[in-house]
Amino acid sequence: MQLEPALQQFVDAVAAHPLPEDLRELRAISESALPQLQGAPEPVAHVIEHTVIARDGHALDVRFYTPEGLPDEPAPALLFAHGGGWFQCSLAVYDGPCRALANAGGCVIVAVGYRLAPEHPFPVPLHDIADAWQWLQANADRLGLDPQRLAIGGDSAGGNLAAACCLLLREIGLPQPRHQLLLYPALDAGMGSGSYSEYASGYYLSAELMQRCWQAYLGDMDTPPALASPALATDLRGLAPASVLSCEHDPLRDEAEQYAARLQSANVACTLERLPGMIHACIHLHGVTVSTDVAVQRAGAHLRQALA
């Protein structure tokens, strides 16, 4: 399916500008530009800030988004790790998408402000997400959440962190989440799939930028472990049931779909859905075209089913 004209115009405009050499400069650009692309934020019942103390004593900001209309009972929730190539984006940038996902999913979204590379490379972002997850489980009752209906998820690099957190929980013998929601996740540091060749440039996320993302996250690591690059995991048995959403015009498409197929082969209940005509990071592009709402709406539908 071809890109619709508005998306084609958007990716052409992005491709016309070379990437800044300094990732910190690109971080600053994204911090201001992405919210402008998202359109007006959706209303929710309330947004509450919490603080989680990570294993090294660092204070993590955590933001709860509660949609209107939840029953007067302990609520289901999704711990959400935002995307941004591990080096960019923030709770502020993801305010709009988290509001939309809370409404679409009919659950509380618990967004984590994890630390970013290259200042904090692997495993710090993963440990931040894992620490936030364990805090959420331990405190679910007092937070008004149902401890039996807690899921984990994220988009792009956040999808990587969610998938890796499930692997880490299994490794240390802790219970799995009720569900894992992986939106166009970055799972393979090898970057050798067919979609990387097909969509290497001209579709917003480029292979060049993704290479720099992995470099920021992994540093000088020659062979990343599976907790950094989940596609390298040799055994996916016993992981949380999953929903995996890929985008048709995305260099990360094939690794997402291959991971979903491997989960299914490992007898993990997993639903794979490809979003036709969509590009990477489409949850940020409501202001470009409302057709990109399909990503949040389909993710929400999967959450409602998984957390019912």
Sequence and secondary structure as in RCSB ss.txt:
>XXXX:A:sequence
MQLEPALQQFVDAVAAHPLPEDLRELRAISESALPQLQGAPEPVAHVIEHTVIARDGHALDVRFYTPEGLPDEPA
PALLFAHGGGWFQCSLAVYDGPCRALANAGGCVIVAVGYRLAPEHPFPVPLHDIADAWQWLQANADRLGLDPQRL
AIGGDSAGGNLAAACCLLLREIGLPQPRHQLLLYPALDAGMGSGSYSEYASGYYLSAELMQRCWQAYLGDMDTPP
ALASPALATDLRGLAPASVLSCEHDPLRDEAEQYAARLQSANVACTLERLPGMIHACIHLHGVTVSTDVAVQRAG
AHLRQALA
>XXXX:A:secstr
    HHHHHHHHHHHTS   SSHHHHHHHHHHHHHHHH S    SEEEEEEEE TTS EEEEEEEE TT  SS E
EEEEEE  STTTS  TTTTHHHHHHHHHHHTSEEEEEE   TTTS TTHHHHHHHHHHHHHHHHTTTTTEEEEEE
EEEEETHHHHHHHHHHHHHHHTT    S EEEES    TT  SHHHHHTSSSSSS HHHHHHHHHHHHTT SS  
TTTSGGG S  TT   EEEEEEEE TTHHHHHHHHHHHHHTT  EEEEEEEEEETTGGG TTT GGGHHHHHHHH
HHHHHHT 
